[in-house]
Amino acid sequence: MIEKQFQNIFKELRTAKKMSQENMAKELNVSQSLINNWETGRSTPAPEMLIYIADYFDVSIDYLVGRTNDRRWYNNKQDNTFRNLVYDKLGLIPINWQKFISKAIIHMIDDAIEYNFLDSNNSNNTVERK
């Protein structure tokens, strides 16, 4: 059972980088008091900010919010190549569209996971809801 919550995980990630709340706030373009509120559980980041934080620390959103102990959203060289390709292509898109497209990609991956498309044992590409 996963017992960690965002507030603990975020603080661990920040302190592992030896960053003060003030420096973290500057990196995320938020106030130091908001960082403190996140770390004490008084508030939680908006979904868009969770994406940004996960990217900043190079962890999955599921890890960041305590849904898994697996820090990374990819786990082999092929996936890493895919991730780099996506980031390279996103860099060619105007900034105002990048967030929209990033969210769409995340939703497609979530759907693929939910419908078991990414199961290597599912060789006949049938849809099985988990």
C-alpha positions as CSV (number, residue, x, y, z in Angstrom):
1,M,0.0,0.0,0.0
2,I,1.3,3.4,-1.0
3,E,1.1,5.8,2.0
4,K,3.0,8.8,0.8
5,Q,1.1,11.9,-0.2
6,F,2.1,14.7,-2.6
7,Q,3.2,17.0,0.3
8,N,5.8,14.5,1.5
9,I,7.0,13.4,-2.0
10,F,7.3,17.0,-3.2
11,K,9.3,18.0,-0.1
12,E,11.6,15.0,-0.5
13,L,12.2,15.8,-4.2
14,R,12.9,19.5,-3.4
15,T,15.3,18.7,-0.5
16,A,17.1,16.0,-2.5
17,K,18.0,18.8,-5.0
18,K,19.1,20.9,-2.0
19,M,16.7,23.6,-2.9
20,S,15.1,26.0,-0.4
21,Q,11.4,26.7,-0.6
22,E,12.3,30.2,-2.0
23,N,14.5,28.8,-4.8
24,M,11.8,26.2,-5.7
25,A,9.2,28.9,-5.8
26,K,11.4,30.9,-8.3
27,E,11.9,27.8,-10.4
28,L,8.1,27.1,-10.6
29,N,7.2,30.8,-10.8
30,V,5.0,30.7,-7.7
31,S,5.2,32.2,-4.2
32,Q,7.3,30.7,-1.4
33,S,4.1,30.6,0.7
34,L,2.4,28.4,-1.9
35,I,5.3,26.0,-1.8
36,N,4.9,25.9,2.0
37,N,1.2,25.3,1.7
38,W,1.8,22.4,-0.6
39,E,4.4,20.9,1.8
40,T,2.1,21.2,4.8
41,G,-0.9,19.8,2.9
42,R,-2.9,23.1,3.1
43,S,-3.3,23.1,-0.7
44,T,-2.3,21.0,-3.7
45,P,-1.1,22.2,-7.1
46,A,-3.5,22.5,-10.1
47,P,-3.2,19.7,-12.7
48,E,-1.1,21.8,-15.0
49,M,1.3,22.6,-12.3
50,L,1.5,18.8,-11.4
51,I,2.6,18.2,-15.0
52,Y,5.2,20.9,-14.7
53,I,6.5,19.7,-11.4
54,A,6.7,16.1,-12.6
55,D,8.7,17.2,-15.6
56,Y,11.0,19.3,-13.5
57,F,11.9,16.4,-11.2
58,D,11.7,13.9,-14.1
59,V,9.2,11.7,-12.3
60,S,5.7,10.4,-13.3
61,I,2.6,12.2,-12.1
62,D,1.5,9.0,-10.5
63,Y,4.7,9.0,-8.4
64,L,4.3,12.6,-7.5
65,V,0.8,12.1,-6.1
66,G,1.6,8.8,-4.4
67,R,-0.1,6.4,-6.7
68,T,3.1,4.4,-7.4
69,N,6.6,4.0,-6.0
70,D,7.9,3.9,-9.6
71,R,9.4,7.3,-10.1
72,R,9.7,7.2,-13.9
73,W,7.0,7.0,-16.5
74,Y,9.3,5.0,-18.8
75,N,11.5,2.1,-17.9
76,N,13.7,1.1,-20.8
77,K,15.9,2.6,-23.5
78,Q,13.1,2.3,-26.2
79,D,10.7,4.3,-24.0
80,N,13.5,6.9,-23.3
81,T,14.0,7.3,-27.1
82,F,10.2,7.8,-27.5
83,R,10.2,10.4,-24.7
84,N,13.1,12.3,-26.3
85,L,11.4,12.2,-29.7
86,V,8.2,13.6,-28.2
87,Y,10.1,16.4,-26.4
88,D,12.0,17.2,-29.6
89,K,8.9,17.4,-31.6
90,L,7.1,19.5,-29.0
91,G,10.0,22.0,-29.3
92,L,8.9,22.6,-32.9
93,I,5.4,23.7,-31.8
94,P,4.5,27.2,-30.6
95,I,4.6,27.4,-26.8
96,N,0.9,28.3,-26.5
97,W,0.1,24.9,-28.1
98,Q,2.7,22.8,-26.3
99,K,0.6,22.4,-23.0
100,F,-2.5,21.5,-25.0
101,I,-0.7,18.8,-27.0
102,S,1.2,17.5,-24.0
103,K,-2.2,17.0,-22.2
104,A,-3.6,15.2,-25.3
105,I,-0.6,12.9,-25.4
106,I,-0.9,12.1,-21.6
107,H,-4.6,11.3,-22.1
108,M,-3.8,9.0,-25.0
109,I,-1.3,7.2,-22.9
110,D,-3.6,6.9,-20.0
111,D,-6.3,5.5,-22.3
112,A,-3.9,3.0,-23.7
113,I,-3.0,1.9,-20.2
114,E,-6.6,1.8,-19.1
115,Y,-7.6,-0.3,-22.1
116,N,-4.6,-2.6,-21.8
117,F,-3.1,-1.6,-25.2
118,L,0.4,-1.5,-23.8
119,D,0.4,-5.0,-22.4
120,S,3.1,-7.0,-24.2
121,N,1.1,-10.2,-23.6
122,N,-1.8,-8.7,-25.5
123,S,-0.3,-9.8,-28.9
124,N,-3.6,-9.9,-30.8
125,N,-4.3,-6.2,-29.8
126,T,-7.7,-7.0,-28.2
127,V,-9.2,-4.4,-25.8
128,E,-9.4,-5.6,-22.2
129,R,-10.5,-3.1,-19.6
130,K,-8.4,-3.4,-16.5
